[in-house]
Amino acid sequence: MTNQRTKVNHSLWRLLGLALALRLVLALCTDGYPYDMSCFVAWGNKLAEQGPAAFYSEGYFADYPPGYLWVLGLVGLLRAALHIAYESPWTYFLLALVPSLCDCTAAALVYRTAQRGAIGERMALLLAAFTAFNPLLLYDTGVWKQIDGAFALPLLLCFLLLEQRRYLPAAVLFGVALAIKPQALLFGPVLAVCFLAGIALEKDKYRALGRCFGGAALALVPPLAAGLPFFGAVQLVPKLIEKYTGTMSGYPYASINAFNWLAALGGNWKGLADTALLGISWQQLGWGNILLVTAGLVWFAVRSAQEGRFSPLLLAAYYGVGVFTLAHCMHERYMVPGVLLTLLAAARWNDIRLYAAGVGLSLTGFINLAAVYSLTGTEDEWLTSATSSTVAILTGLAETVCFVLLLFAVWDIVRHGHTLPLPERRRSAVPQVPAPQPGWTRREVGTMLALTAATAVVSFAYLGSCTAPQNPLDATDTVLTETVTLDGDTEALWVYPGVSFGGSVTITNEQHNDVFKKELNYGTCFSWTAVDLPLTAGQTLTITVRNAQLFELAFRGADGALVPVTGGGALFDEQNAVPDAISQLNSMYFDEIYHGRTGYEQLHKMPVYETTHPPLGKDFIMLGIALFGMTAFGWRCAGTLFGVLLVPLAWCFARRLTRKPWVAATAGVLLALDFMRFSQSRLATIDIYGTFFILLGAYCMLWYCQRVLTVGVNHALLPMALGGVAFGLGCASKWTGIYAGVGLAILYLGVLYLRWRQNQPGFWAEFRTAAVGGVLFYVLLPLCIYIAAYLPYWWRNPDFSLADWWQCQVSMFNYHATLQATHPFESRWYTWLLGLRPVWYYRNAYLPYGMKASIAGMAGPVICTVGLAALLGLLWRQVSGRGSRQGLCVLILYGTQLIPWMRVSRCTFLYHYFPSSVFCLAALALVLAQMRNEALAKRLAAGLCAVAGVLFVVFYPALSGLPIPDWWADALEILPSFGFY
């Protein structure tokens, strides 16, 4: 027993050490919230240089009370002694150190509280791990670098001591929290009812009254002691009162970026006097809610005291979260103490509803902080855009649901003494061998092939024209002219440029007057444009092309027909390739002007314009162009083919993951009907290739893991090698493939650990094989594949060397690391989870009145929303200790694709979520497979497929560019943040 306890204690210390290290690493590599950082550094410097008596000088902004300023002053002294600059990461390290230690202490408190109950050592460690690696706390302390961890810890200790009826030390700790932040006053009513309950429960009433008044006095000691050097004895009390009241009333708004119930009602940054509901102001609504929450606190306190179930932790969790949810003037970080108290109450009562509320509040709080932090300094800093408002409303609703769940748990425990304990899941001593894969039947193979064929038909239909001008007038680095005589009257001119490096085309008449001039740049390539140009028959025109390719010109008459011309050379030699109408079917759109153009440049050994991504995806585009010409079909067909092949790959992945063919079929159908797969595969960009190889690599790793646990490493070389090939191809297509490598590495090492626990003979020989195979297949082979992707560079220039290759990598990194571009349809990662901000790729400007045509990169509603719910379900099962290896695998693969984007501050788009979304689909498949009622699961799967089919038909025009009437187009913009018509 002693050895077991020692082992657990070692595990706890390793856990806390890793959590501390992670926070400090985050502090070193992130910038922190700029407004708070500038204040903290300035306050620390001033306190260190001038002392406390001169700190709160006239006109100087400092809205924190004195308590934590002593820590900031110490940071200022250390920075001065060590000559650490303000911009140095070590400044952020020092600022985050104390809150990080407090966070870890809070995790230890959760562990000790759970350990004292009947929860079991393993679940106590699991709960401590969730607290230590809580995303809200990690972001608040490590990224934002706020002091909420230091503020929350004395509150946790206060109510934990009150749980043990240790009133006077609890009062002192409440005073410490009050000295740090005035928000401790929000928990004052809980402290009051705890002391009043102590009077009611104490037989010696005089002693209880003395303890009550003594506790009130002791609670004032820390703020008074901390403030004395700042204000002096004479001005101490009035100055402290002024500081606390001024800070608490500094932001007169319904919600100050707090995603709570008031934000869900649209109250973010709304003035307190503004009308909220039915003529009631936001301030009145907030005070009314506070009174309701306080009345609930009193009722819970009285009832629990009568029933012998009085729990200060439970009451503090309820009140802290309730005030944040329903009150006005809340900041986004005011929820941190409430979340920690909820987790501590869950450890005390072992109630699954409290666990769920704690996890849910942690996730909503994390999204809340991430939204505010990531938009700081942008045009949407006040979260007023349609997208940000939608995020605030939806997150506020989710946070409110979590509070309601917490409220129900408190009600049930207080009134009935009823808890729903989390079942202890005993871990098997030896990891189980995976069940065998079911055999393929002809029917299943035929169904999968039929689905793939149907997907191909839908995907290749209306993709693009197979005809386009192929022979340009190439005036690159020179000036060329052609003369043409009109054989009829004209009303319009159509222009089809090629590659240009900053050129132009000019048309002059016989009087040497310019009748048309157009700049030709990177945005005009391989796209038809039309301009009004009325000219009479018989005119002779001179066309001058400077430093550009121009493939074809076409004059059209009043009836829209082509006007015949005499002369013109290469500019009028392919009139049969001029389309009848201009649309995406014959012109590039969005980033095709980069990647599609690069495919053409590589094929023709021209200098490459776009070098910001590895070339393999553009190599595939090049192959399509080589087969079908420089046509819309040619530059899109390779990506479309990969998009089609993604469907049977998802089928196979879900089948191997779940071992249920009907689930695999569901996954295949849902992906075939997915919006993002459809639109991204029909666009000549590189994301489809990266996503395909990421899923292929995940499939091979899953295959490898199952083989290792079944027959050992030495019999799993084939999936190991194929997985390395897929990983290399993914990295060579887009650097997001490297993100996948992190997940693959975790699974690769994790399965070795499981194999070791199987106690099979010869493990160390297998370990050596895995080590050599890992280096060979996941390092050297991908590197060779990556380098080989640059062969077109070498074909163009035989002098292209490894030094040039390395310079390409440096240039790519510098480009993405320093990119400051903005885009009207950019979006942050948290909006991707529900597909709130589609990317507007294309709008057809050549349609008759009353018709619209657009193409948007959208997230498929079923995979996006239901898949996210499935992911949250898998996460909950893992956190609650009831998860599976398959669920953990999916979460790792999903997380390693999404988490890196959380730190990216550059312009990002919804399509960056594409690789993550395929693991949303995997989560959905796994949840369906794990449902106990298989008949119900199959009906649910059929229903999801039917809904996906209906939505695909309805939104098909917005995904394909098909012209539709205005009313249909307007109806598709179901959210204010859509805006793609």
N, C-alpha and C positions, 0 to 999 in steps of 0.2 A: 504493500500500500504506500509506504514511504517512497519507494522507487517510482511508483506511478505518479505520485504527487510532485516529486522532483522533476520528472519528465514533463509534466504539465506546466510547472513553473518555468522551466526552460523554454517551452514552447511559447508561453506568454511573453517572456522577455524578448525572444527573437521576433515575435509578432510586433511588439511595441517598438523595438529597435528599427525594424524595417519601416514601420509607419512614420517614425521620426525622420529617418533618412529620406523617405519619399517626400515628405513635406519640405525638408530643407533643400533637396534637389530641385523641387518645383520653385522654391523661393529663389534659388540661384539662376534659374533659366527662364523666369518670367519677369515682367516689368512691374507688376502690382497695379492696383487701382491708382491712377495718377494723382487725383485730388487728395486721397488719403495719404499717399506716400509723401507728397510735398509737405503736407501738414505735419506728419509725424517727424520727418527729418528736420523741418524748420523748428518745431517745438523742442525737439531734443537738443538741437544746436543752441537755441536761445537759453534753455534751462542750464545747459552745461557751461555756457559762456557768462551769463548774467546772474545766475542763481534764482531761487524760487521767488524771492521778494520782488524782483523786477519783471517777473514773467508776464502776469496779466496787466500789461501796460495799457494805457488809454488808446483806443482805436485798434488794438492788436486782436486779430481773430484767433480765438482758441476756445472752441465750444466743448472741450472735454474738462471734466473736473480734475482735481489734482492727483487722484489715486495712481493712475497708470503713467502720469507724466514722469514719475521717478524712474520708471523703466526706460522711457524714451530719453531721459537725460543721461542715463548710464550708457545707452547706445550712442548718444552724442559724444560722450567722453571717450568711449572706445574708438569711435571713428576718428576723432581728433588725434588720439594717441597713435593710432595705426595709419594715419593719413589716408583714410578710405574716402574716395570721392562719392558724391551723391549718386552718380549714375552707376557706381560699381555694384555688381551683383552681391558683393559682400555686405553692402548696406541693407539690401533686402534680406539677406541671410540673418543678420543681427535682429532686424525687426520681426522676423518670423520665428526666432528661436524660442522665446518665452511662450507665445501662444501654441507653438508646436508641442512643447513639453506639457502644456496644460491639456491639449487634445489627447495626448497619450495617457495622461493621468486619468482623464475621464473614461477612456477605454478600460483602464485597469479597474476603476470603480465599478463599471458595468460588469466586468468579470467577477469581481469579489461579491457583488450583490447577487449575481446569478448563482455563484458557487454556494452561497449560504442557503439557497433554496433547494428544491428538488429537481432542478433542471438538468443536472448531470454535467460532468466536467467538459465533455466534448461540445455540448451546446453552449456552455458558458464561454468556451474559447471561441466558438463560432460567432456568438453575439459580440464578444469583445473585438473580434476581427472586423465585423461589420462597422462597429463604432470607430475603430482605429482607421479604417480605410473608407469611411463614410464619404461619398463624393461631395456632399455639401461642406463638410469640415475640411476636406482636402483643398477644395477650391477657395473657401473662405480664408484659410490660414496660409496655404502654400502659394496660391496664385494671387488672390486679392491682397493678402498680407494684412488682414484686419486682426483685431485683438479680441474677437468674440470668444475664442477659446479660453483666454485668460479671464474674461468677464463671466463666462458660464460656469467655470470650475467652482468658484466659491458658492454659487447658487446651488450647484449639484450637491456639494458637501453640506450646505445648509439644510436642504430638505432631506438628505440622507441621515443627518444627525437628528432631525426632527422625527424621522421614522423610528429612531431609537430613543425618542423622548429626551434627548440631550439638548435642552432648550437654550441655555446660555451660550455654549460654543456655536450653536447654529445662528444665534443673533449676531455674534461677532462676525461670522462668515458672511452673513447677509450685509453687514456693514462694509466688509471688504468689497463685495460686488457693487455696493452703492458708491463707494469711493472711486471705483473704476469707471462706471457708467451710470447715468441717472435712470436708464431703462430698468434698473433693478426695482425702481418704485412700482413698475407694472406688476411685480410679484408681491408687493406689500400686502394686498388683501389676503393672499394665501398665508403669509407669515402671521397676519392678525388672527385668522380663523384657527390656525394651529395653536397659537398661545391661548386663545379663548377656549378651544376644545380642551387644552391642558387644564384650564381652570375647572371646566365642567367635569372632567374625568378625575381630578385630584380630590382626595378626601379632605386634605388640609387646604381649605380655600385661601387662608391668609398667606400660606407659603406660595400657593399658586399665583395669587395676586402680586406678591413681591417679585416672583420670578418674571411675571409679565412685564411689570414696570422696569425691573432690572434689565430684562432683555431689550426693551425699547432703548434704554440708556446705552447699553453695550453696543447696539446696532449703530448708534451715532458716533461711537468712539473712532472707528477707522476713518470715516470721511473728515471728522474734525482734526484728527492727528495728521492726516495727509495734507490738509489745507492750512494748518497753522503756520508753517514756514512761508506759505505763499501770501497769506492775508494778514497775519499778525493776530494777536489775541483780541484786540478791540473790534476789528472789522470782520473777524472770522465768520460768525454766524450770518450776518446780513449779506456778506459777499458770497458765501456758499449758497444761500437761498436764491440770490440773484443769478448765480451761475446755473443752478439746477433748473430753475423756472425758465430762464432764457433759453437753455438748451432744449428743454422739452417743448417749447412753443416756437421753435425756430423754423419749422416747415409747415405752414398752414394749408395742407392739401389732404384730400381724402386718402390717397395712397401715394407714397413717394417710392415708386418702382417696386412696391410690395405686391406680388401676385397672389392676392387673397380674394375674399368674397367681394370687397368693394371694388377691386380691380376688375373682377369678373362682371360687375355691373357697369363698367366703363369709367370708374372713378380715378384712374391713374392720372396724377398731376391736375386733378380738378380742384378748384378752390373750395374751401369748406363751406362758404356761403352759397355755392351753386346748388341748384336743385338736383336732387338724386332721384327720388321716387315720390309721386303723388303730392308734389308740393313740399316735400320734406327735404331739407338741406343735407348735404353730406355730413356736416357736423352733428346735426340732430340724429341722423341715422346711426352714426358712430357711437354717440353717447347712449342712445337707446340700446344698441347691441351690447355695449359694455355693461349696462345695468342688467341686461338679461344674463350675460355670462357670470356676472357677480352674484346674481340671485341664484343661479345654478350652483355656483361654488358654495354658497351658504347652505343650500338644500343638501348638497352632497356631503358637506361637512357634518351637518346635524344628523343626517340619516346614518352615515357611516360610523359616527361616534356612538349613536344609540345601538347599532348592531355589532359593535366591536370590530369594525373593519376600517377604522380611521387610518388613512394613508396619506401623509403629506406629499409623498412623491406623486401619487396618482392625482391629487388635487392640483399640484403645481404644474404637472404636465397638461392637465385639462385647461387650466386657466391661462398658462403661457401660450399655448397653441390657440385657444379660443380668442384671446385678446388680439393676437396677430391676425387671425382670420377675419374677425368681425369689426375691429375697432378702426378708427380713422388715424391719420398721421403715422402710419406704420412704414418703416423702411424695410428693404428687402432682407436685411440681416437680423431683424428683430426676432426671427423665428428660430435662430440657432439654439438658444437656451431651451426653448420648448421642445425641440426635436431631441436634444440630449436627455431632457427629463422624461420624455416619452420612452426612450430606449431604456433608461434606468428603471422606470416603472414597469416596463415589460420584463426586465430581468428580475424585478422584485415579485411580480405576480405571475409570471410565466403564462401570459395570455396571448394567443395567436393574433387576436385583433389589435393588441397594442404593438406587437411586432410589425404587423402589416401597416399600421398607421405610421410607425417610426420609419419604415422603409419608404413608404409613399411620400411622407413629408420630406425625407432626405432627397428624394429624386426631384420633387417639385421645387424644393429650395435650391438645389443644384442648378436646375434650368433657370430659375429666377436670377441667381447670381451671374450665371454665364451670359444671359441675355443683357443684363445691365453692363457687365464688364466689357463684353465684346463690342458694344455699340458706343462706348465712351469715345468722345472725340470725333464721332461721325455726324453726318447730317441728321441721323435718327437717334441722337443721344437721349432725347426725351421720350423715346419709344412711341412716337406719334404716327408712324406709318401704319398702313393697313396690316402689314405683316406683323409688326411688333405688337400692335393692339390685339390682333388675333391670338398671338402667343400669350400675352398677358391674360386675356379672357379665359382661354382654354386651361392654362396652368393654374389660374385662380380657381376655376371650377374644380380641377383635380385636387388642389390643396384643400378646398372646402370639403370635398368628399372624404379626404383623409381625416379631417377634423371630425366630421360626422361619425366616422368609424371609431375614432377615439372616444367621442362622446357616448356612443352606444356601449363601448366596452366599460367605461367608467360607470355608466348607469347600471349595467348588469352586475358588475362587481359590487357596487355600493348597495344596491337595492336587494339583490338576491344572493350575493356572495358566490356568484357563478363565474368561473373562469374556464376558458377553453385552452387547456395546456397544449404546448407544442410537443408532439410525440417524439420520443427519443428514438432515433434510428441507429441501430447498432451496426457498426461497420464490420464487414466480413473480414476475417483474418487474412484470407487469401482472395485477391481479386478474381471475380468470376471470368471464365473463358467466354468470349462472345458467342452467341448462338449462330449457327450456320446460316448463310444466306439462302433464301429460297431459290429453287431452280426457275429458270426462265421457261415460259410456255410459249407456244406459237401464237396464241391469242394475245399475250402481253406484248410480244415483239411486234406483231402486226398492228396492235393498237398504238404502240409508241411510234412506229414508222408512219402510220396514218396521221397521227397528230403532228409529226414533224412535217409531213407533206402539206397538210392543211396550213400549218404555220408558214411554210415557204410560199404558198400561193398568196396568202393574205399579205405577207411581208414584201414580196417582190412586186405585187400588183401596185400600180400607181406610184412606182418608185422613181422613175425618171426616164427621160427619152434616151433611145439608143442612137440618136442622130444629133450631130452638132458639127459645126465647122472645125476642120482639123488642120488646115494649112494657113498659118498666119503670115501677115506681113511683119517680119521681125526687124524692128528698128532698135533693138537693144544696143545701148551705147552709141547710137548714131541717129541720123535724121533721114527719113525716106519719104518720098512723095509719090502720089498717084493722081492721074487726071481722069475725070469721069464726066460724061455728058448724059444729062437726064433725057429719057425718051418719053416722059410723061410728067404731068403735074404731081407734086408731092405735098403731103400734109404732115408727115412725121418721118423721123429718122430713128432706126434701131441700131444700137452699137453693141458689139460683142468683143470686149478686150480679152487679152491673155495676160501673161506675166508682165508686170511692170515694176520698175524700181524708181518711180517718181517721174513718169513721163506725161505726155499729153497728145491729143489729136485735135487738129484745127482744120476747118473747112473754109476756104475763101472762094469768093465768086470772081467773075471776070474783071470786076472793078477793084480787085484786091482788098475787098472788105470781108472781114470775118463774119460768116453767117452761123458758125457753130464752133464752140471750143469746149473741151472736156478734159479735166485732169484725170490721169490714169494712175492709180496707186494700188496698194495691196488690197484695198476693199472693192475694187472694180473687176477683179479677174474672173473670167469665165461666167459672167453674169450679163444677161441681156438687159439693156435699159432703153427706154423710148423717150424721145423729146419731140415736141411740136416743131416742125420746120417746113413752113409753106414755101415752095419754090415752083417756078413755072418750067414747062418743058423746054428743052433746047439749051438750057444753061450748061456751061462747062465749069466744073468745080475742081479745085485743087485741094487734095487731102494731104496734110502733112502729119506724120507720126514721129514723135520724138521719144527716144529712149523707152520704147514699150513694144509689146506685141499687140497687134490688132488683127483678130481673126476674120471678122466679117462686118460689113455694114449693109443695111437694107433700107431703101426708101419705100414708103407706103403712101398710097393715094388716099383720097377722101373715102373711098369704099373699103379701105383696109387692105386692098390687094397690093402685091409687090409691084413697084414701078420698075420697068426694064431700064437698063442703062447701057451705055457704050463705054468700054474701057474699064478702068478701075483696078485692073490687075488682080492681085491676091485678095484685095478687099471685097471683090464681088464675084469670086470664082466658085462659091459654094452656096448659091442662092437657094438651091433645093434643100439645104440644111437649115434654112431660116424657119423657126417655128411659127405656127399660126397665132400663138398667144404667148405672152411672157408669164412664166410662173416658176415655182421651184422645180418643175419637171425638166427645165432646161437651163437653170441658173443655180449658181452656188448660193448658199445662205449660211449665216452664223459662222462658225469656225471652219467650215469647208474652205473658206478663202485662205486658211493657213495650211491645214492638213491635206486637203485635196490638191491644192496647188503644189505642196511639197512632193506628193506622189508623182505629179507630172514632171516636176523639176528633176527628181531623182531618175526617172525613166529616161529623160533626155539629157542627162549629165550636165545639168545647169547648176549654177550656184543656188544653194538652198536658203530660202527666206526664213522659214520657221525652224528654229533649232532649240526650242525651249522644252522639248520632250524627247525621249529616246526614239530612234527611227523605226522600230520594228512595225508598229501600227501603220506608219506611212509606207513601209515596204509592202504591206498587204494591199493598201490602197493602190500602190504602184502596179501590182500584179493585175488588179481589176482593170486599170487603165490600159495596160499592155494587151489585155484580152479583148476589151470592148471599146477601146478608143477613149479619147478625152471627152466623154459624154457624161451626162448626169447618172446614167445607169452604170457606166464604167467606174466612176470614182466612188460610187456607193455600194456596188454589188458585193464587194468583199466583206464589208461590215455587216451587210444584211445577211450574208451566208453565216457569219459567226453568230449573229443574233438568232438565226434559225437553229443552229447547232446547240445553242445554249439551252434549248428546251429539252432535248433528250439527255443532255448532260445533267440538268436539274432533276430529271426523272431518275437517272441512275444514282445521283447523290442521295436523293430522298429515299430511294429503295435500299441503298446500302446503310443509310442511317437508321431507318425504321424497320427494315426487313418485311415491309408490307407493300405488295405491288399496288393495291388500290390507293394507298397514300402517295406512292410515287406518281401514279397517274394524275392524282389531284394536283400535285406540285407541277407536273408538266403542263397541265391545262391552265393553271393559274398564271404560270410564267408566259405561256403562249399568248394570253390575253392581257398581260401586264403592259401598262402604258409606257413605262420607261424602257423596257426591253424593245418595244416596237419603235419608239421615236429615236432612241439612241442608235439602234442598228441601221436605221435608214438615213443616217446623217454621217457624212464622210469625216468623222473625227475618230479619235483613238480609244475612247472609253470602253467601247464594246469589246475590244481585244483584251484590254487589261482585265475586265470583269470575267470574260470567258476563261482566261488562264488562271485567274485567282480561284474560280470555282473548280477548275480542273485540278489545280494543286491541292485544294481542300479535299476533293474526292480521293486523290491518290494518297494523301496523308491519312484519311479515314480508313482506306483500304490497308495501308501500311500498319496502322495501329491495331486493327483487328487481326491481321496476320501475325503480328508480334505476340499478342496475347494468346493466340491459338497455337501457333507452331514455332514461334521464336523469330529472332531478328534474322538469322541466317537464311530463313525461307521467305523473307519479305524484301528481298533485294529488288525485285521488279517494280513494285509500287514505290519503293524508295527512289529508284532511278527515274521513273516516270514523273514522280513528284518534283524532283530536282529540275527536270526539263521544263515542266509547267511553270515552276517558280522562275526560272531563267527567262522564259518567254514572256511571263507577266511583267517582270522588271524591265525587259527590253521594250515592252509596249508602252508602259507608263510607270513612273516611279511609285505610284500607289501600290504596285506589286510588292514593293519592299515592306509596306505595312503588313501585308499578308504574311511575309516571312517571319514576323514576330510571333504571330499566332501559330504558324507551322512549327517554329522552334519550341514553343511552349508544349505543343502536343507531342513533338518528337522526343523531348526530354521527359515529359510526363509519362508516356507509355513505357519508357525504360524503367522509371520508378515502379510502375505497376508490375512490370515483368520481374523486377527484383523481388517484389513482395510475393510473387508466386512461388519463390523458393525452388526454382527449377535448376537442376545441375547444369554447369557450364555457363552460368550467367556472364561471368567476366569475359569469356570468349565472345559472347554475343555483344557485350558492351564495346569491346574493341572493334568489332565489325560495325556497330552503329556509329562509333566515333570516326572511323575511317570513312564510312559511307556518308556521314554528315558533311565532312569536309569535302569529299570528292563530288557528291551529287548536289549539295546545297550551297557550296561556295565556289569551287573551281568550275564545275560544269555551267552553272548560271553565268559566271563571269565570261566564259568562252562564248556562250550564246549571246550575251549582251554585246560583246565586242563584235561578234559576227554580224549583228544587226547593222553595223556601220559599213558593210561591204559596198553599198551604193556610193558612199563617200570616197572609197578607195577606187571604185570604177571611174568616178569622175576625175579623181586626182590620184594617180599612182604614188605620189609622194606623201599621201596621207599616212601619218605615223601614229604610234601609241602616244607620243607627246601631244599630237593634235587631238587624239581621242580624249586624253585627259583634260585638255583645255576645254573641250566640249562639255565635259561634266562640270567643270568649275563654272563655266558660263551659265549652264542650266541652274546650278545651285544659286548663284548670285542673282539670277533673274527672279527666281521664285522667292528668295529670301528678302529681296529689296523691292518687290513689286508694290506699287502704291496706287494702281489703277482702281477705278470704281466703275460700277455698271448698274443701270437702273433695275436689273433683275437679279442682282447678287443676293445671296441669302446666307444666313449663319446656320451652323450645324443643327441647332435645336429646332429650327423650322423644318428641317428635312424629315424629322421623325413622323410628321403628319402631312408632309408634302404641301406646306402652306404657301410656298412661293415658287411656282413653276417658272421655267426660263422661256421667255418669248424668243423663239428662234427666227420666225419668218412671218411677214405679212405681205399678201399679194395686193399691190397698189394699182393693178390694171384690170379691176373687175367693174362691171356695171353697177349703178346705184342700187342699193338694196341687197347686195351680196357681199359676203366677207369670206376671207380665207386666211387662216393662220396656222402655224405649227408651233406647238409648245412642248417643252420637255417637262412632262408631268409624272408624278408618282402614281402608280396604280393603287386605287383606294383599298382594294382587298389586301394585297400584300403589305401595303404601308400601314394601314390601321389595324387590321386583324393580326398581321404579322407582328406588329409592335406589342399588341396585347399578349400574344403568345410569348414573345421575348420577356416581357415583364413577368409572365407566369413562370417561365423557366428560371428567371432570376430569383423570384420569390421562393421557389422550391429549393434552389441552391442555398439561399441565405438561411432558410428555415431548416436546413439539414436533411431535406428529403429529395434532393436532386439526383440526377443520374449522370453517368459518364457522357452519354450522348448530349444531354442538355448542357453540360459544362463545355463540351466541345463546340457546340453552336455558339454559346455565349462568348467563348474565347475568340472564335473566328469573326464574329460580329464586332466585338469590342475592339479588336486590334485593327479593324478597318475604320471604325468611327472615332475612337479616342484620339488618334493623332490630329484629326481635324479640329478638335476642341481648342488646340493651341494655335491654330493657323489664324493670323489676323489679316491676311491678304484677301482679295476678292475671291469669294467661293460661290459655287452654284449647286443647285439641287442635284445635278447629274453626278456630282462627286459622291453622292450617297448610293449610286448604282451598285457598287460591289457589296456594300453593307446590306442592301435590300434583298439580295439573293439569300442571305442568311436569315433575314426576316421570314422569307419563304420556308427555309429549312426549319425554323422554330415553329412555324405554323404546322408544317408536316409532322413534326415530332409531337406536338401537343395533340393533334388528331390521333396519332398512332397510340398515344398513351392513355387515351380516354377509355374508361372501363367498359362503357356501353358502346360496343363497336357499331351496332346498328344505328345508334344516334349519331356517332361520329361520321358514318358514311352519309347519312342524311344531311348533316351539317356541311360536309365536304361538297356534296352535290349542290347545296344551296349557295355556297360560296362561289362555286364555278358558274352557276347560273347568274348570280349577281355580277360577277366579273364579266361575263359575256354581254349582259345588257349594257353595262357601263361602257364596255369597249365599243359597242355599236353606237351608243349615244355620243361618245367623245371622239369617235373615229375622225371626224372632220378636223378637230383641233390637233390631232396627232399626225395627220397626213397632209394637211393643206387643202383638202377638198372644199371647193366653194359651197357655201350654204347661205340661206336667207338670214337677214339680220336677227330675226327673232330667235332662231336656233342658236346662233353664235352668242347672243347676249345671255341666253339661258344657261350656257355652259360656264359662265363666270359666276360660279356659285358662292365664291368667297370674295370679299373686297380685295384680298391680296393677289388674286389671280391676274386680271388685267392683261390678257393676251389677245384680245380682239379690239 
